[in-house]
Amino acid sequence: MMADSKSPLTLRLCGPRGFCAGVDRAIQMVVLALKKYGAPVYVRHEIVHNRFVVEGLEAQGAVFVEELDEIPPEHLGQPVIFSAHGVPKSVPEDAEQRSLFYLDATCPLVSKVHKQAMRHARLGRHVVLIGHRGHPEVIGTMGQLPPGAVTLVETLADVDAFVPADAEALGYVTQTTLSVDDTADVITGLKRRFPAITPPAAESICYATTNRQEAVKQAAPGCDLFVVVGAPNSSNSRRLVEVALKAGARRSMLLQRAAEIDWDDIGEITTLGLSAGASAPEVVVAEIIEAFQRRFDVTIELAETVQENENFLVNRELRDVDLTAADMAFVNGAG
């Protein structure tokens, strides 16, 4: 297509988007461990839900496993890192039994939810966890307490079906990456059925999830298409797709890379929204912008609701390692 024949396209680029402080910290920990201890560094589960990031770390010497028994006996002296999503208590206990050196990259905001759930239990409350069944964060949160101490609810139907042993002794927490609006509906349902239920001591849905959803809500109305950069197994990315549709985008889709774009399916559009989940690197956002710029005469409008400046420190064992400019570019999602 000739440059002068390109159709005009307004691209509403959301801010904030992409990596949050918890994801940045987790990726940084793997890179630092590789520099300090050498390859291989084992990582239990994907450090964050993004194949671009995982493959980039694999190229540097990280090895991803689902369970600790996959680590070969000859490498038991190498560090193993737990993913940002958090793990059940049984996982570090298993690591200690195997004499493994482990580093926990659980996002501090996920750890906060763990503590909130344990506080409810300590005060004699049965814990209700609002979240998505099978998600690693949910598995990790439920695994902080004995079996039967936590009930998972996903929908209002689950709330209606829930019959607690003592309706006067309940406390709830939520997965950090949920839709703010959908979660509010479930919480309202819980409070309607169980007026005595106790909320967490602080908001469970993390700042990054809330901020990204608010930016999408601002940008989505009137968009012919809204693209969210993220992985299919990324909860916060999938929620952004849903938020865009509810906020007024005619269509919304999840893309991992520009190569996935089906131009025939997209057709003629005049307004495009673009955001990225908290585990999606900025380099892929740039790649997708460039793909649209090759086909359209793009005008970029920034839809920014707030600026983020949160920073979570890495584990003490890794603070004596310096990162190069190239390392930092990768950690920050720029390459």
C-alpha positions as CSV (number, residue, x, y, z in Angstrom):
1,M,0.0,0.0,0.0
2,M,1.4,3.4,-1.0
3,A,1.9,6.0,1.8
4,D,-0.5,8.5,0.2
5,S,-3.3,5.8,0.1
6,K,-3.3,5.0,3.8
7,S,-6.5,5.5,5.6
8,P,-6.4,7.8,8.6
9,L,-6.5,6.1,12.0
10,T,-6.7,7.6,15.5
11,L,-4.8,5.4,17.9
12,R,-5.8,6.0,21.6
13,L,-2.8,4.7,23.5
14,C,-3.5,4.0,27.2
15,G,-1.3,5.0,30.1
16,P,-0.5,3.4,32.3
17,R,-0.1,0.2,30.5
18,G,2.3,-2.8,30.5
19,F,4.7,-3.8,33.3
20,C,3.7,-3.1,36.8
21,A,6.2,-2.9,39.8
22,G,5.5,-6.5,40.8
23,V,6.3,-7.8,37.3
24,D,9.3,-5.6,37.0
25,R,10.7,-6.9,40.3
26,A,10.1,-10.6,39.4
27,I,11.8,-10.3,36.0
28,Q,14.7,-8.3,37.6
29,M,15.1,-11.1,40.2
30,V,15.6,-13.8,37.5
31,V,18.1,-11.6,35.6
32,L,20.0,-10.8,38.8
33,A,20.1,-14.4,39.9
34,L,21.5,-15.4,36.5
35,K,24.3,-12.8,36.8
36,K,25.1,-13.7,40.4
37,Y,24.8,-17.5,40.4
38,G,25.2,-18.4,36.7
39,A,23.0,-20.6,34.6
40,P,20.8,-22.5,35.0
41,V,18.5,-20.6,37.3
42,Y,15.2,-22.5,37.7
43,V,11.8,-20.8,37.9
44,R,8.8,-22.6,39.2
45,H,5.9,-21.7,36.7
46,E,6.1,-18.8,34.3
47,I,7.7,-15.9,36.2
48,V,5.0,-13.8,34.6
49,H,2.3,-14.7,32.0
50,N,4.1,-13.6,28.9
51,R,5.9,-15.8,26.3
52,F,8.1,-13.0,25.0
53,V,9.4,-12.5,28.6
54,V,9.8,-16.2,29.3
55,E,11.6,-16.9,26.0
56,G,13.9,-13.9,26.6
57,L,14.8,-15.3,30.1
58,E,15.3,-18.8,28.7
59,A,17.8,-17.4,26.2
60,Q,19.8,-16.1,29.1
61,G,19.8,-19.4,31.0
62,A,16.5,-19.6,32.9
63,V,14.8,-23.0,33.0
64,F,11.1,-23.0,33.7
65,V,9.5,-26.0,35.5
66,E,6.1,-26.6,36.9
67,E,7.2,-28.6,39.9
68,L,10.4,-28.8,42.0
69,D,10.9,-32.5,41.3
70,E,11.7,-31.5,37.7
71,I,15.0,-30.0,38.8
72,P,17.9,-32.5,38.1
73,P,19.8,-33.8,41.1
74,E,23.1,-32.3,39.7
75,H,21.5,-28.8,39.8
76,L,20.0,-28.8,43.3
77,G,22.6,-26.2,44.3
78,Q,21.3,-23.8,41.8
79,P,18.7,-21.2,42.8
80,V,15.0,-21.7,42.1
81,I,12.7,-18.7,41.9
82,F,8.9,-18.7,42.7
83,S,6.8,-16.8,40.3
84,A,5.2,-13.4,40.9
85,H,1.8,-15.1,41.3
86,G,2.7,-16.6,44.6
87,V,2.7,-20.2,45.7
88,P,1.0,-22.4,48.4
89,K,2.9,-22.8,51.7
90,S,3.6,-26.4,50.6
91,V,6.0,-25.3,47.9
92,P,8.7,-23.6,50.1
93,E,8.3,-26.4,52.5
94,D,9.0,-28.9,49.7
95,A,12.0,-26.8,48.7
96,E,13.4,-26.9,52.2
97,Q,13.0,-30.6,52.4
98,R,14.9,-30.9,49.1
99,S,17.6,-28.6,50.5
100,L,17.0,-26.2,47.6
101,F,18.1,-22.5,47.6
102,Y,15.0,-20.6,46.7
103,L,14.1,-17.0,46.1
104,D,10.5,-15.9,46.3
105,A,9.4,-13.4,43.6
106,T,5.8,-13.2,44.8
107,C,4.4,-9.8,44.1
108,P,4.2,-7.9,47.5
109,L,0.6,-7.0,46.7
110,V,-0.2,-10.8,46.4
111,S,1.7,-11.4,49.6
112,K,-0.6,-8.8,51.2
113,V,-3.7,-10.8,50.2
114,H,-2.1,-13.9,51.7
115,K,-1.6,-12.0,55.0
116,Q,-5.2,-10.7,54.8
117,A,-6.5,-14.3,54.3
118,M,-4.4,-15.6,57.2
119,R,-5.6,-12.7,59.4
120,H,-9.2,-13.6,58.8
121,A,-8.5,-17.3,59.7
122,R,-6.6,-16.3,62.8
123,L,-9.6,-14.3,64.0
124,G,-11.8,-17.4,63.5
125,R,-13.4,-16.4,60.2
126,H,-13.9,-18.7,57.2
127,V,-12.3,-17.1,54.2
128,V,-14.2,-16.4,51.0
129,L,-11.8,-15.8,48.0
130,I,-13.2,-14.0,45.0
131,G,-11.1,-15.2,42.0
132,H,-10.7,-17.5,39.0
133,R,-10.5,-21.2,39.6
134,G,-7.2,-22.7,38.5
135,H,-5.3,-19.4,38.3
136,P,-1.8,-19.7,40.0
137,E,-2.5,-16.7,42.3
138,V,-5.7,-18.3,43.5
139,I,-4.0,-21.7,44.0
140,G,-1.3,-19.8,46.0
141,T,-3.7,-17.9,48.2
142,M,-5.8,-20.9,49.0
143,G,-2.6,-22.8,49.8
144,Q,-1.8,-20.4,52.6
145,L,-4.5,-22.1,54.8
146,P,-5.5,-25.7,55.5
147,P,-7.9,-27.5,53.1
148,G,-11.5,-26.4,53.7
149,A,-10.5,-23.1,55.3
150,V,-11.1,-21.1,52.0
151,T,-14.1,-21.1,49.7
152,L,-13.6,-19.8,46.2
153,V,-16.4,-17.9,44.5
154,E,-16.2,-16.5,40.9
155,T,-19.8,-15.4,40.2
156,L,-23.0,-14.2,41.8
157,A,-24.3,-17.8,41.2
158,D,-21.5,-19.1,43.3
159,V,-22.4,-16.6,46.1
160,D,-26.0,-17.8,46.0
161,A,-24.9,-21.4,46.2
162,F,-22.6,-20.8,49.1
163,V,-23.8,-22.3,52.4
164,P,-21.3,-21.5,55.2
165,A,-21.1,-23.3,58.5
166,D,-21.4,-20.0,60.3
167,A,-22.7,-16.9,58.4
168,E,-21.6,-14.7,61.2
169,A,-17.9,-15.7,60.9
170,L,-16.9,-14.9,57.3
171,G,-14.1,-12.7,55.8
172,Y,-13.4,-12.1,52.1
173,V,-10.3,-11.3,50.0
174,T,-9.9,-11.1,46.2
175,Q,-7.5,-12.0,43.5
176,T,-5.4,-9.0,42.7
177,T,-6.1,-9.0,38.9
178,L,-9.9,-9.1,38.7
179,S,-12.3,-6.7,37.0
180,V,-13.0,-3.9,39.5
181,D,-16.6,-3.6,38.4
182,D,-17.4,-7.3,38.3
183,T,-15.7,-7.9,41.7
184,A,-17.8,-5.1,43.1
185,D,-20.9,-6.9,42.0
186,V,-19.8,-10.1,43.7
187,I,-18.9,-8.3,46.9
188,T,-22.3,-6.6,46.9
189,G,-23.9,-10.1,46.6
190,L,-21.8,-11.4,49.5
191,K,-22.8,-8.5,51.7
192,R,-26.4,-8.9,50.8
193,R,-26.5,-12.6,51.7
194,F,-24.1,-12.3,54.6
195,P,-24.3,-8.8,56.2
196,A,-21.7,-9.8,58.9
197,I,-19.0,-10.7,56.4
198,T,-15.7,-8.8,57.1
199,P,-13.8,-7.1,54.3
200,P,-10.0,-7.3,54.0
201,A,-8.0,-4.7,56.0
202,A,-7.0,-3.0,52.7
203,E,-8.1,-3.2,49.0
204,S,-7.1,-6.5,47.5
205,I,-7.2,-5.6,43.8
206,C,-3.8,-4.1,43.0
207,Y,-3.2,-0.5,42.0
208,A,-1.9,-1.6,38.6
209,T,-5.0,-3.6,37.7
210,T,-7.2,-0.6,38.7
211,N,-5.1,1.9,36.9
212,R,-5.0,0.0,33.6
213,Q,-8.8,-0.6,33.7
214,E,-9.5,3.0,34.4
215,A,-7.3,4.1,31.4
216,V,-9.1,1.6,29.2
217,K,-12.5,2.9,30.3
218,Q,-11.5,6.4,29.3
219,A,-10.1,5.3,25.9
220,A,-12.7,2.7,24.8
221,P,-15.9,4.7,24.0
222,G,-16.3,5.0,20.3
223,C,-13.3,2.7,19.4
224,D,-13.9,0.5,16.3
225,L,-11.4,-1.9,17.8
226,F,-9.6,-2.1,21.1
227,V,-6.4,-4.2,21.2
228,V,-4.9,-5.4,24.5
229,V,-1.4,-6.7,24.4
230,G,-1.1,-9.8,26.6
231,A,-1.2,-13.5,27.0
232,P,-4.3,-15.7,27.0
233,N,-3.4,-17.0,30.4
234,S,-2.9,-13.5,31.8
235,S,-6.0,-12.7,34.0
236,N,-5.4,-9.0,34.1
237,S,-5.0,-8.8,30.3
238,R,-8.3,-10.7,29.7
239,R,-10.1,-8.4,32.1
240,L,-8.9,-5.4,30.0
241,V,-10.6,-6.9,26.9
242,E,-13.8,-7.3,28.9
243,V,-13.6,-3.7,30.3
244,A,-13.0,-2.3,26.8
245,L,-16.2,-3.9,25.5
246,K,-18.3,-2.8,28.5
247,A,-16.9,0.7,28.2
248,G,-18.1,1.1,24.6
249,A,-15.5,-0.4,22.2
250,R,-17.3,-2.1,19.3
251,R,-14.8,-4.9,19.3
252,S,-11.9,-5.9,21.5
253,M,-9.2,-8.5,21.2
254,L,-6.1,-9.9,22.9
255,L,-2.9,-10.1,20.9
256,Q,0.5,-11.5,22.0
257,R,2.5,-10.3,19.0
258,A,1.9,-8.2,15.8
259,A,2.2,-11.4,13.7
260,E,-1.2,-12.5,15.1
261,I,-3.1,-9.6,13.5
262,D,-5.6,-10.7,11.0
263,W,-5.9,-7.7,8.8
264,D,-8.8,-9.1,6.7
265,D,-10.8,-9.6,10.0
266,I,-9.9,-6.1,11.2
267,G,-11.0,-4.4,8.0
268,E,-11.5,-0.7,7.8
269,I,-11.3,1.1,11.1
270,T,-10.9,4.8,12.1
271,T,-10.4,4.6,15.8
272,L,-8.2,2.1,17.6
273,G,-7.6,1.7,21.4
274,L,-4.4,0.1,22.6
275,S,-3.3,-1.0,26.1
276,A,-1.2,-3.8,27.5
277,G,-1.6,-6.1,30.5
278,A,0.7,-5.8,33.5
279,S,3.0,-8.6,32.2
280,A,3.2,-7.4,28.6
281,P,6.5,-5.7,27.6
282,E,6.5,-2.2,25.9
283,V,8.6,-3.6,23.0
284,V,5.6,-5.6,21.9
285,V,3.3,-2.6,22.2
286,A,5.8,-0.7,19.9
287,E,5.8,-3.6,17.5
288,I,2.0,-3.5,17.2
289,I,1.9,0.3,16.8
290,E,4.4,-0.1,13.9
291,A,2.3,-2.8,12.3
292,F,-0.7,-0.4,12.2
293,Q,1.5,2.5,11.0
294,R,2.5,0.4,8.0
295,R,-1.2,0.1,7.0
296,F,-2.7,3.3,8.3
297,D,-1.9,7.0,8.6
298,V,-1.8,6.9,12.4
299,T,-2.3,9.8,14.8
300,I,-1.5,8.8,18.4
301,E,-3.6,10.2,21.2
302,L,-2.4,9.5,24.8
303,A,-5.2,8.4,27.1
304,E,-3.5,8.7,30.4
305,T,-5.3,8.7,33.7
306,V,-2.4,8.5,36.2
307,Q,1.4,8.1,36.4
308,E,2.8,5.2,38.3
309,N,6.0,5.5,40.3
310,E,5.8,2.4,42.5
311,N,9.0,0.4,43.0
312,F,9.4,-2.9,44.9
313,L,12.8,-3.9,46.1
314,V,14.3,-7.3,45.1
315,N,15.3,-9.8,47.7
316,R,18.2,-8.9,49.9
317,E,20.4,-11.7,48.4
318,L,20.3,-10.0,45.0
319,R,20.8,-6.3,45.9
320,D,24.6,-6.5,45.5
321,V,24.4,-7.2,41.8
322,D,24.5,-4.5,39.2
323,L,22.5,-4.6,36.0
324,T,23.9,-3.3,32.7
325,A,21.9,-0.9,30.5
326,A,20.9,-3.8,28.3
327,D,19.7,-5.8,31.3
328,M,17.6,-2.8,32.5
329,A,16.1,-2.4,29.0
330,F,14.9,-6.0,29.1
331,V,13.7,-5.8,32.7
332,N,11.7,-2.6,31.8
333,G,10.2,-4.3,28.8
334,A,12.0,-2.2,26.2
335,G,14.0,-5.0,24.6
